[in-house]
Amino acid sequence: MSAPEPSPIHLAPAHQNHKLYRQELHRGVGSFASFAAGFSFVSILTTVFQLFGLGFGIGGAAFFWTWPLVFAGQLLVALNFAQLAARWPIAGSIFQWASRLAGTTFGWFTGWVMIVAQTLTVAVAAIAVQAVLPAIWDGFQIVGGPTADPTLTSPTGAQNAVLLGVILLVITTVVNILSVRIMALATSVGVMIEIVGVAVLVTALLLLPARSPSVVFTTEGTAPSDSPYIWAFLASSLMAAYVLVGFDSAGELSEETHAPRKTIPKTIIRAVVVSGLGGALLIIAALVAAPSLTDGSLAGGGIAYVVTERLGPVFGRLLLVAVAVAVFACTLAVQTSGSRMMFSMARERALPFWRTLAKVSPRTGTPIATSVVIGVGAALALAVNFGQAAIFTALSSLCIAMLYLAYLGVTVPLLVRRLKAPDQGFPPGVDETGKPLFSLGRWGLPVNIIAVAYQIGMVINLVWPRAEIYDLTGETWWLQWSALLFIGATLVVGFFVHRHARTRHGAISLGHLPASARPSGTHAEAGAVATIA
């Protein structure tokens, strides 16, 4: 028997005009694919490979300890997100959560910052192909030829990264608009290959030790500096901060996920935990197996250098192929997440050209326009920096700082709500199977407080105008201050965009979302937005 047709669902209280959402996005995301969406956004093979050299080059072996610190902080953030996802699982999760906690104006700016951050993150994820493909085959170094310097900080490496990144963005955009099932299949296969690749790589490197794991208690390999080590340690935390974000992307696919109230809280937490444990092992394995920590090769070549030197050209390149697959899955996942955020805001008539951006293809069940816009935006972010080799570390730190700001747009109003009514908590509810929704219970307030304190500290750390992060040339003042300048410009542009949308369409009026799933087994539950609200 075929499944019943999805019905329109009332999302507004009875005293308001009924606001209807139809189930336009296709539900093709299962439990593992939901986990894959979050894990692929984090993508330890992509991101650790990409920025390991930078972190080690600044902080030496002891930079490893930035990883457990960031992991602990982000896990607390993820726990808060999981509780919100169980009660408000709807596309555009960060925008929707912030709007329902602090009002639609505050939520709009949170969503706006998130869209810009996700677009930049897509660009940075696509850059990672340069850290992998030329190491697999020097023919991928198109700019300057196979003998040219492939490192991202060199002119030839930076320009080639833009070229390869744009090609990758074309591929991920096509996959994204074909169908959610193809996207879910691609990310799921990518995650399976990535998990196997991490396990094999960590095992292989640990079996070829050049030193003991106790090296993480030393600062061997630290860049020479007259300043106290704590400043290098804080700067090196960019790598961990860059890696451990994006776990919320499972929430962006709420309207495309089966049984989202049950599935998404688990997958958000699982994505953080698996990424945290796997990334820690990968960092230790690279430090243990690296031929040298002091000759500059590890800082310059990163883990790709360790793999090719210690595992040989054949086995090493096979593992790098797994990394290349992970880069593809990561870029695809980030682009998907950004497109759903833009779709959610456009559906509320909160963006220019909202009719086009909110349109879902009846054939593919995907918002084609938003996928294209995010892809083109990321390509432009790469293209405008074609001649600037120093831009990539700045871009990496900037996009993560903006993601942290967007996350604060959720956790801060959530904390305010908890402080105002500490005994009220969230209303009880059940998931699609009738089990109680995920809840932090009495731990909600302390977890929220520590998460916000951590996030504020990390935002300050990320936007701090360090020359070694934002201006590798040491001669470009606007690069050194680019984080604060760009965030300020984003908010200014956002002010005018929001005012235009508000003038044309009035204030955003979100529909009411029930706090609980409908009783299991009802026909209305199958595929309807009410079950994900």
C-alpha positions as CSV (number, residue, x, y, z in Angstrom):
1,M,0.0,0.0,0.0
2,S,1.3,3.4,-0.9
3,A,2.0,6.0,1.9
4,P,-0.7,8.6,2.4
5,E,-0.2,12.0,0.8
6,P,1.3,14.6,3.1
7,S,-1.3,17.1,4.3
8,P,-1.0,20.8,5.0
9,I,-0.4,21.4,8.7
10,H,-1.6,24.3,10.8
11,L,1.3,26.0,12.5
12,A,-0.5,29.0,13.9
13,P,-2.5,29.3,17.2
14,A,-6.3,29.2,16.8
15,H,-6.7,32.9,17.3
16,Q,-4.5,33.8,14.4
17,N,-5.0,33.3,10.7
18,H,-3.9,29.8,10.0
19,K,-0.5,29.6,8.5
20,L,0.0,26.4,6.4
21,Y,3.2,24.7,5.4
22,R,3.0,21.9,2.9
23,Q,5.4,19.0,3.0
24,E,7.4,20.1,-0.1
25,L,10.9,18.9,0.9
26,H,11.1,15.2,0.3
27,R,11.7,12.9,3.3
28,G,14.7,10.9,2.1
29,V,17.0,11.1,5.1
30,G,17.2,8.2,7.6
31,S,19.0,7.9,10.9
32,F,22.5,7.2,9.5
33,A,22.1,9.8,6.7
34,S,21.1,12.3,9.4
35,F,24.3,11.4,11.4
36,A,26.2,11.6,8.1
37,A,25.0,15.2,7.5
38,G,26.5,16.4,10.9
39,F,29.6,14.2,10.7
40,S,30.3,15.3,7.1
41,F,30.1,18.9,8.1
42,V,32.6,18.3,10.8
43,S,34.6,15.9,8.6
44,I,37.8,15.3,10.6
45,L,39.6,13.9,7.6
46,T,38.9,17.1,5.7
47,T,39.4,19.7,8.4
48,V,42.2,18.1,10.4
49,F,44.2,17.5,7.2
50,Q,43.5,21.1,6.1
51,L,44.6,23.0,9.2
52,F,46.8,20.5,11.2
53,G,50.0,22.2,9.8
54,L,48.8,25.6,10.8
55,G,47.9,24.5,14.4
56,F,51.1,22.6,14.8
57,G,53.3,25.3,13.3
58,I,52.0,27.8,15.8
59,G,51.6,25.8,18.9
60,G,53.9,22.8,18.5
61,A,53.0,19.3,19.8
62,A,51.2,20.7,22.9
63,F,48.6,22.2,20.6
64,F,46.9,18.9,20.9
65,W,45.4,20.0,24.2
66,T,43.3,22.6,22.4
67,W,41.3,19.7,21.0
68,P,39.8,18.3,24.2
69,L,39.1,21.8,25.4
70,V,37.2,22.7,22.2
71,F,35.5,19.3,22.2
72,A,34.2,19.7,25.7
73,G,32.9,23.2,25.0
74,Q,31.2,22.2,21.7
75,L,29.6,19.1,23.3
76,L,27.9,21.4,25.8
77,V,26.6,23.5,22.9
78,A,25.4,20.4,21.1
79,L,23.5,19.2,24.2
80,N,21.5,22.4,24.2
81,F,20.9,22.1,20.4
82,A,19.7,18.6,20.9
83,Q,17.0,19.6,23.3
84,L,15.8,22.4,20.9
85,A,15.9,20.0,18.0
86,A,13.6,17.6,19.7
87,R,11.0,20.3,20.2
88,W,11.5,22.5,17.1
89,P,12.8,20.3,14.4
90,I,12.3,22.4,11.3
91,A,14.5,23.5,8.4
92,G,16.6,26.6,9.2
93,S,17.1,25.4,12.7
94,I,19.4,28.2,14.0
95,F,17.1,30.9,12.6
96,Q,14.0,29.2,13.8
97,W,15.3,28.5,17.3
98,A,16.7,32.0,17.8
99,S,13.4,33.6,16.5
100,R,11.3,31.5,18.9
101,L,13.5,32.2,21.9
102,A,14.3,35.9,21.3
103,G,11.9,37.3,18.7
104,T,12.0,37.3,14.9
105,T,14.2,40.4,14.5
106,F,16.9,38.9,16.6
107,G,16.4,35.5,14.9
108,W,16.6,37.1,11.5
109,F,20.1,38.5,12.2
110,T,21.2,35.2,13.7
111,G,20.0,33.5,10.5
112,W,21.7,36.1,8.3
113,V,25.0,35.7,10.1
114,M,24.6,31.9,9.7
115,I,24.0,32.1,6.0
116,V,27.1,34.2,5.4
117,A,29.1,32.0,7.7
118,Q,27.9,28.8,5.9
119,T,28.7,30.3,2.5
120,L,32.3,31.1,3.6
121,T,32.6,27.6,5.2
122,V,31.6,26.0,1.9
123,A,34.4,28.0,0.3
124,V,36.9,27.0,2.9
125,A,35.9,23.3,2.8
126,A,36.4,23.3,-1.0
127,I,39.9,24.7,-0.5
128,A,40.8,21.4,1.3
129,V,41.1,19.7,-2.1
130,Q,44.4,21.5,-2.5
131,A,45.8,19.8,0.6
132,V,45.0,16.4,-0.8
133,L,44.8,16.1,-4.6
134,P,48.3,17.3,-5.6
135,A,49.7,14.9,-3.0
136,I,47.8,12.0,-4.7
137,W,48.9,13.1,-8.2
138,D,51.1,16.1,-9.1
139,G,49.0,16.6,-12.2
140,F,46.3,18.1,-10.0
141,Q,48.7,21.1,-9.5
142,I,47.4,22.8,-12.6
143,V,48.7,26.3,-11.9
144,G,52.4,26.4,-12.5
145,G,52.6,22.8,-13.4
146,P,53.6,19.6,-11.4
147,T,56.8,21.2,-10.1
148,A,55.1,24.3,-8.6
149,D,54.7,24.7,-4.9
150,P,51.3,23.2,-3.8
151,T,51.2,24.6,-0.3
152,L,48.3,27.0,0.4
153,T,50.5,29.8,1.5
154,S,52.3,29.9,-1.8
155,P,51.0,31.9,-4.8
156,T,50.7,28.8,-7.0
157,G,49.2,26.7,-4.3
158,A,46.6,29.4,-3.4
159,Q,45.6,29.9,-7.0
160,N,45.3,26.2,-7.7
161,A,43.2,25.8,-4.6
162,V,40.7,28.4,-6.0
163,L,40.6,26.5,-9.4
164,L,40.1,23.1,-7.8
165,G,37.7,24.5,-5.3
166,V,35.4,26.0,-7.9
167,I,35.4,22.7,-9.9
168,L,34.3,20.9,-6.7
169,L,31.6,23.5,-6.0
170,V,30.1,22.9,-9.5
171,I,29.9,19.1,-8.7
172,T,28.4,19.5,-5.2
173,T,25.8,22.0,-6.5
174,V,24.7,19.6,-9.2
175,V,24.4,16.8,-6.6
176,N,22.5,19.1,-4.2
177,I,19.8,20.0,-6.7
178,L,19.2,16.5,-8.1
179,S,17.5,15.0,-5.0
180,V,17.8,14.8,-1.3
181,R,18.1,11.0,-1.6
182,I,21.2,11.3,-3.9
183,M,22.6,13.9,-1.5
184,A,22.0,11.6,1.5
185,L,23.5,8.7,-0.3
186,A,26.6,10.6,-1.3
187,T,27.2,11.9,2.3
188,S,26.4,8.5,3.8
189,V,28.9,6.7,1.5
190,G,31.4,9.5,2.1
191,V,31.1,9.1,5.9
192,M,31.5,5.3,5.8
193,I,34.7,5.8,3.7
194,E,35.9,8.5,6.0
195,I,35.3,6.4,9.2
196,V,37.1,3.5,7.7
197,G,39.9,5.8,6.5
198,V,40.4,7.3,9.9
199,A,40.5,3.9,11.6
200,V,43.0,2.6,9.0
201,L,45.1,5.7,9.1
202,V,45.3,6.0,12.9
203,T,46.2,2.3,13.2
204,A,48.9,2.5,10.5
205,L,50.6,5.6,11.9
206,L,50.6,4.3,15.4
207,L,52.3,1.1,14.2
208,L,55.1,3.3,12.8
209,P,56.1,5.4,15.8
210,A,59.0,7.8,15.7
211,R,58.3,8.9,19.3
212,S,55.9,8.2,22.1
213,P,52.5,9.9,22.6
214,S,54.0,11.8,25.6
215,V,55.3,14.3,23.0
216,V,51.9,16.1,23.5
217,F,53.2,17.2,26.9
218,T,56.0,19.2,25.1
219,T,56.1,22.3,23.0
220,E,58.4,20.7,20.4
221,G,57.9,22.3,17.0
222,T,56.5,25.6,18.3
223,A,57.2,28.6,16.1
224,P,59.9,30.8,17.6
225,S,58.4,33.7,19.6
226,D,59.4,36.0,22.5
227,S,55.8,36.0,23.8
228,P,54.5,33.5,26.5
229,Y,53.5,30.2,25.1
230,I,49.8,30.7,26.1
231,W,49.4,33.1,23.2
232,A,50.6,30.5,20.7
233,F,48.4,27.9,22.3
234,L,45.3,30.1,22.0
235,A,46.2,30.9,18.3
236,S,46.7,27.2,17.5
237,S,43.2,26.4,18.8
238,L,41.9,27.7,15.5
239,M,42.3,24.2,14.1
240,A,40.1,22.5,16.7
241,A,37.6,25.3,16.6
242,Y,37.4,25.0,12.8
243,V,36.9,21.3,12.9
244,L,34.3,20.9,15.6
245,V,31.4,22.9,14.1
246,G,28.5,22.0,11.9
247,F,26.9,19.3,14.1
248,D,23.7,21.3,13.9
249,S,23.4,20.6,10.2
250,A,21.3,17.5,11.0
251,G,18.7,19.9,12.3
252,E,18.7,21.8,9.0
253,L,17.4,18.6,7.4
254,S,14.6,18.1,9.9
255,E,11.9,18.4,7.3
256,E,13.7,15.8,5.2
257,T,14.4,13.3,8.0
258,H,12.2,10.4,9.1
259,A,11.1,10.6,12.7
260,P,13.2,13.8,13.3
261,R,12.2,14.3,17.0
262,K,13.7,10.9,17.8
263,T,16.5,11.0,15.3
264,I,18.1,14.4,15.3
265,P,19.0,14.9,19.0
266,K,20.9,11.6,18.9
267,T,22.7,12.4,15.6
268,I,23.7,15.9,16.8
269,I,25.4,14.5,19.9
270,R,26.7,11.4,18.1
271,A,28.4,13.6,15.4
272,V,30.3,15.6,18.0
273,V,31.3,12.6,20.1
274,V,32.5,10.5,17.1
275,S,34.3,13.4,15.6
276,G,35.9,14.4,18.9
277,L,37.3,10.9,19.6
278,G,38.4,10.2,16.0
279,G,40.1,13.6,15.7
280,A,42.0,13.2,18.9
281,L,43.4,9.9,17.8
282,L,44.3,11.3,14.4
283,I,46.2,14.2,15.8
284,I,48.1,11.9,18.3
285,A,48.9,9.4,15.5
286,A,50.3,12.2,13.2
287,L,52.5,13.6,16.0
288,V,53.8,10.1,17.0
289,A,54.6,9.0,13.4
290,A,55.9,12.2,11.9
291,P,59.5,11.8,10.7
292,S,60.5,15.1,12.3
293,L,58.8,17.8,14.3
294,T,61.4,20.4,13.9
295,D,62.5,20.6,10.3
296,G,59.4,22.5,9.1
297,S,58.0,19.7,7.0
298,L,55.1,18.9,9.4
299,A,54.1,22.5,9.7
300,G,54.3,23.0,5.9
301,G,52.9,19.7,4.7
302,G,50.6,18.7,7.5
303,I,49.3,15.2,7.8
304,A,49.5,14.6,4.1
305,Y,53.3,14.8,4.5
306,V,53.2,12.2,7.3
307,V,51.1,9.8,5.3
308,T,53.2,9.9,2.2
309,E,56.5,9.7,4.1
310,R,55.6,7.0,6.5
311,L,53.2,4.8,4.6
312,G,54.8,5.0,1.2
313,P,53.6,6.3,-2.1
314,V,51.1,3.6,-2.9
315,F,49.4,3.0,0.5
316,G,49.7,6.6,1.4
317,R,47.9,7.7,-1.8
318,L,45.1,5.2,-1.3
319,L,44.4,6.7,2.1
320,L,44.6,10.2,0.6
321,V,41.8,9.1,-1.8
322,A,39.6,8.5,1.2
323,V,40.5,12.0,2.4
324,A,39.5,13.4,-1.0
325,V,36.1,11.6,-0.7
326,A,35.7,13.1,2.7
327,V,36.4,16.6,1.3
328,F,33.7,16.1,-1.3
329,A,31.2,14.9,1.4
330,C,32.1,17.8,3.7
331,T,31.6,20.4,1.0
332,L,28.3,18.8,0.0
333,A,27.0,18.7,3.6
334,V,27.9,22.3,4.3
335,Q,26.3,23.5,1.1
336,T,23.2,21.5,1.9
337,S,23.0,23.0,5.3
338,G,23.4,26.6,4.0
339,S,20.8,26.1,1.3
340,R,18.2,24.9,3.9
341,M,18.9,27.8,6.1
342,M,18.3,30.2,3.2
343,F,15.2,28.3,2.2
344,S,13.7,28.5,5.7
345,M,14.2,32.3,5.9
346,A,12.9,32.8,2.3
347,R,9.8,30.8,3.1
348,E,9.0,33.4,5.8
349,R,9.4,36.1,3.1
350,A,12.5,37.4,5.1
351,L,14.9,37.6,2.2
352,P,15.0,39.4,-1.2
353,F,13.7,37.3,-4.1
354,W,12.0,35.1,-1.6
355,R,9.6,33.7,-4.1
356,T,12.4,32.1,-6.1
357,L,14.5,31.1,-3.1
358,A,11.5,29.5,-1.3
359,K,10.5,27.5,-4.4
360,V,10.9,23.7,-4.1
361,S,11.2,21.7,-7.2
362,P,8.2,19.3,-7.4
363,R,10.4,16.8,-9.2
364,T,13.5,16.7,-7.0
365,G,11.9,17.9,-3.8
366,T,14.9,20.3,-3.2
367,P,15.2,24.1,-3.1
368,I,17.2,24.5,-6.3
369,A,17.7,28.2,-6.2
370,T,19.2,28.3,-2.7
371,S,21.6,25.5,-3.5
372,V,22.8,27.5,-6.5
373,V,23.1,30.8,-4.6
374,I,25.2,29.2,-1.8
375,G,27.4,27.5,-4.4
376,V,27.9,30.6,-6.4
377,G,28.5,32.7,-3.3
378,A,31.2,30.3,-2.2
379,A,32.8,30.3,-5.6
380,L,32.9,34.1,-5.6
381,A,34.5,34.1,-2.1
382,L,37.3,31.9,-3.6
383,A,37.6,33.8,-6.9
384,V,38.0,37.3,-5.4
385,N,41.0,35.9,-3.5
386,F,42.7,34.4,-6.5
387,G,45.8,36.5,-6.1
388,Q,46.1,36.6,-2.3
389,A,48.0,33.6,-0.8
390,A,47.4,34.9,2.8
391,I,43.7,34.9,2.7
392,F,43.0,31.2,3.5
393,T,43.9,31.1,7.1
394,A,42.0,34.4,7.6
395,L,39.0,33.0,5.8
396,S,39.0,29.9,7.9
397,S,39.1,31.8,11.2
398,L,36.5,34.3,10.0
399,C,33.9,31.7,9.0
400,I,34.3,29.8,12.3
401,A,34.0,33.0,14.3
402,M,30.8,33.8,12.5
403,L,29.4,30.3,13.1
404,Y,30.2,30.7,16.8
405,L,28.3,34.1,16.8
406,A,25.3,32.4,15.2
407,Y,25.4,29.6,17.7
408,L,25.5,32.3,20.5
409,G,22.3,33.7,18.9
410,V,20.7,30.5,20.1
411,T,22.4,29.6,23.4
412,V,22.3,33.2,24.9
413,P,18.5,33.6,24.5
414,L,18.0,30.0,25.7
415,L,20.0,30.9,28.8
416,V,18.0,34.1,29.4
417,R,14.8,32.0,29.1
418,R,16.2,29.5,31.7
419,L,17.3,32.2,34.1
420,K,13.9,34.0,33.9
421,A,12.0,30.8,34.6
422,P,14.4,28.2,36.1
423,D,11.6,26.0,37.4
424,Q,9.5,26.1,34.3
425,G,11.8,24.2,31.9
426,F,10.5,22.9,28.6
427,P,7.0,21.4,28.3
428,P,7.1,17.6,28.2
429,G,6.5,15.9,25.0
430,V,7.0,12.6,23.1
431,D,8.8,11.7,19.9
432,E,7.3,9.9,17.0
433,T,7.5,6.5,18.8
434,G,5.8,7.9,22.0
435,K,9.0,8.1,24.0
436,P,9.8,11.2,26.1
437,L,11.7,13.9,24.2
438,F,15.4,14.4,24.8
439,S,15.9,16.7,27.8
440,L,18.8,17.9,30.0
441,G,16.5,18.2,33.0
442,R,18.1,19.9,36.0
443,W,21.5,20.0,34.2
444,G,20.1,22.3,31.5
445,L,21.0,25.6,33.3
446,P,24.6,24.8,34.3
447,V,25.3,23.2,30.9
448,N,23.9,26.3,29.2
449,I,25.9,28.7,31.4
450,I,29.2,27.0,30.7
451,A,28.4,26.6,27.0
452,V,27.8,30.4,26.6
453,A,31.0,31.3,28.6
454,Y,33.0,29.0,26.4
455,Q,31.5,30.4,23.2
456,I,32.1,34.0,24.2
457,G,35.7,33.2,25.0
458,M,36.3,31.4,21.8
459,V,34.7,34.2,19.7
460,I,37.1,36.7,21.2
461,N,40.0,34.3,20.6
462,L,39.0,33.7,17.0
463,V,38.5,37.4,16.0
464,W,41.6,38.6,17.8
465,P,43.7,40.4,15.1
466,R,46.7,38.1,15.1
467,A,49.1,38.6,12.2
468,E,49.9,34.8,12.1
469,I,46.2,34.1,11.4
470,Y,44.9,37.0,9.5
471,D,47.9,38.6,7.8
472,L,50.7,36.1,6.9
473,T,52.3,38.9,4.8
474,G,52.7,41.1,7.9
475,E,52.0,44.1,5.6
476,T,48.3,44.2,5.1
477,W,46.4,46.0,7.9
478,W,42.9,45.2,6.6
479,L,43.7,41.5,6.5
480,Q,44.8,41.6,10.2
481,W,41.6,43.3,11.2
482,S,39.5,41.5,8.5
483,A,37.4,39.5,11.1
484,L,36.0,42.5,12.9
485,L,35.7,44.5,9.6
486,F,33.8,41.7,7.8
487,I,31.5,40.9,10.7
488,G,30.7,44.6,11.0
489,A,30.0,44.9,7.3
490,T,27.8,41.8,7.4
491,L,25.7,43.3,10.2
492,V,25.4,46.6,8.3
493,V,24.4,45.0,5.1
494,G,22.0,42.8,7.1
495,F,20.4,45.9,8.6
496,F,19.4,47.2,5.2
497,V,18.3,43.8,3.9
498,H,16.2,43.3,6.9
499,R,14.7,46.7,6.8
500,H,13.8,46.2,3.1
501,A,12.1,42.9,3.8
502,R,10.2,44.3,6.8
503,T,9.1,47.3,4.8
504,R,7.9,45.2,1.9
505,H,6.3,42.3,3.8
506,G,5.9,43.4,7.4
507,A,7.3,41.7,10.5
508,I,8.0,38.0,10.3
509,S,5.2,35.9,11.9
510,L,6.2,32.4,12.6
511,G,3.6,29.7,13.0
512,H,3.0,27.9,16.2
513,L,5.0,24.6,16.5
514,P,3.5,22.0,18.8
515,A,5.8,20.8,21.6
516,S,5.2,17.2,21.0
517,A,4.8,14.7,18.2
518,R,1.4,13.4,17.4
519,P,0.4,10.0,18.7
520,S,2.4,7.3,16.9
521,G,0.6,5.5,14.1
522,T,-1.7,8.3,12.9
523,H,-2.0,8.9,9.2
524,A,-1.4,12.6,9.7
525,E,2.0,11.8,11.2
526,A,3.4,10.2,8.0
527,G,5.5,12.8,6.3
528,A,3.7,15.8,7.8
529,V,5.5,18.9,9.0
530,A,3.6,18.7,12.4
531,T,5.6,15.6,13.3
532,I,8.8,17.6,12.9
533,A,7.7,20.7,14.6
